[in-house]
Amino acid sequence: MKQHHHQKIEITGPVGALQGLYQEGELNKPAVVVCHPHPQFGGTMRNKVVYWIARAFEDAGCSVLRFNFRGVEQSEGVWDEGDGEAGDAAAALDWMHTQHPNAPLWIAGFSFGSYAGLMAARNDQRVSRLFAVAPAVNLWSFAFMLGEQRPVTVVAGTDDEIVPFEQVCLNVKGHSNIDFHSIEGAGHFFPEHKDQMISALMSSVKV
């Protein structure tokens, strides 16, 4: 188990400073940005699923940044219907690439964070791998992912009480670049299935 030494950092976002927590990993291992769930429903970078995701990548030796979207805790700005939050995630990717210009750049998100993170990465070819845990496909259109060729890992619980599992299945169907993992009996926050979620998330990752 790796030691965890999170640095409090500040990122220059599109409308002001963004609060973040960063852990530097091993040289040239992937640099991963992790995006939190919906800010208007209590989502922050301290969300337990976001923490689990970040810790899994940290334990694998990656450099990891999680941050608060605009208007959350100490991050400046106000909620912007998802578009601005995607801009915040893009700023986080810029920050990580600056810190680790020679490392693979990855992005991961939980729930709404999957939408904002994948939106930020859609035209950013520096990002080589994408991860979506319980992506909120019933609340946000992921149509921008059509034609996406980069590898995407998607994890969803069959008993998700917020995002219908069937809708996630429809969204991933027919996409050969998507590595889809269903967690039997898991709810949206994986309260009893943390280990299965992490195992699925990291199953196709070689770092």
N, C-alpha and C positions, 0 to 999 in steps of 0.2 A: 504494500500500500504506500502510495507516494505521500510526501508531506504537502500540506496545502497552506500556501502563503499568499493570500489574496491582497493585491494592492488596490487601494481606492484611487481611481483615476477620473479624469474629466476629459470628455471628447467634445470637440467643436461640432455641434449639429447644425442642421439647416436653419433653426430658429433660436439657437442658444446652446448653452452647455448641457451635456448629457452626463449623468452620473453612471459610473461603471465599476465593476470589480474584475480584476485581471490577475491571472496567474501565468507566469512564464513557464514554458515547458522545455523540452529538450531541443537542441539545435536542429533546425530544418525539419522537425516533425510538424504536422499540420497545425495551422493557426485557425481556431474555431470560434465563431461568433454565435452566441446562443440568445434567442429572442423570447421574451416572456409573453404570457397570455394577456387577454383583453384588459387594458388599463381601467376601463369604466366598470369592471366587475372584480376589482381587487388585484389584478395582475401586476406583479412587480418582478424584478430580477431575483427576488428572494423566494419566489414561489417554489414549493418543494420539488415539483417535477423538473423545473428549470435547474434547480440545484443538483438533482440527481443526474440530469443530462450533462451538465457542466463537469460534475465530479467524475463521471465515467470517462470523458475525454481527458481530463486532467490525469486520472490514474493511468491512462494509456501513454502519457508523456507529451500530450499536446499542450500548446499554449491556448488558453481559453479566456474569452471576454464575454461577460454578461453585462447588460446595461439596462437602464430604465428609459423607456420611451418618454417623449416630451410630456411634461405635466405630472410625471410620477415621481414621488418623493422629491429629490433635489434637482431633477432634470427640468430645464426651463421649457416654456411653451405650454400649449394646450392641445387637447385631443383634436385630431384632424382626420377623423373618419377612415383611417387606414393609410391614406396616401402619404400624409406627412410622416407617419410611423415607418413606412417603407423607406422614406428618405433618411430617417434616423438610423435604420439598419444599414443603409448604404454608407452613412458616415462612419458607423462602427467597422464596416468592412475596410474602408479607407484607412482607418486608424490601425487596424490589425495588419494590413498589407504594408504600411509604413514601418511597423515594428518588425515584421518578418517578411521582407521582400522576396526571399528565396524559398520560403516554405509554401506547401500547398495551402490554399485558402478555402475553408469550408464554412458552411452556415447551417445552423440547426434552429428549429423553432418548435414551440409547444402551443397547440390550439391556435389562437389568433396570431401568435408569434410565427407560426408556419407560413401564414399568408404574408405578413410583413417581410419576413426573411426571404422567402422565395421571390417575392416581388422585387426586393432590392437586388437579388442575384440574377434576375431574368436577363439583363443585358450586360452583366458584368462577367466577362469571360475569365477573369482572374479566379473566380470561384469554380473549383473543380468537382465538388461533391456537395450534395444537399440532403438534409434530414428533416423530416416532418413527423412529429409525434402528435397523434390525435388532431390532425389538421381540420380546421373548422370549415369544411367544404359546404356545409348547409347554410352558413352565414356569410361567406365570402366566395366570390367567383375565382376559381383557379384556372380559368380559360387561358390565361397568359402562359400556362405550362404546355399548351399544345405545341408540338414540335420540339420540345426539350429533349436533348440527347444525352446530357450529362447524367451520371448515376444519381438516383434519388432513393433514399431509404425512407419508407413510410411504415409507421407503427400505429396500430389502432386496436382498441379493445372491443370485443364483441358485444359487451353490455354498456357501452358508452351512453350515459344518460343525457348528454348535451349534443353530441354529433352522432347521428344515426349511422351505425356501422355499414348498413347497406349503401349509403351515399358515398362513403369512403371507397367501398368496393367498386362502385360504378366509376368513380374518378380515376382509379388506378388501372382499371381493366384495359387490356390491349396495349399497354405501354411497356415495351421490353426493357426500358432503362430503369424501371421502378422495381426495387426490391421490397416487396410488400410482406409485412409480418402482422398476423392477427393474433391477439392475446385472448385466449378463451376465458370468458367471464370477467374481463377487466372493465372497469368503469373509466370515465374520462380522466380522473386523476390517479389511476392505477394504485389505489390505496393498499390493495392486497397483492399487487402484482409488480412491485417495483423491480425485483430482480429479473423477471421475465422481460419487462420492458427494456431494461438496460442491455440484457443479453441480445435481444432482437436488434436494438439500435446499433450495437457494435459488431454484429455477426458478420457483416461483409466488409469490415474495416480492417485494414492491415497498416499499422503505423510503426 
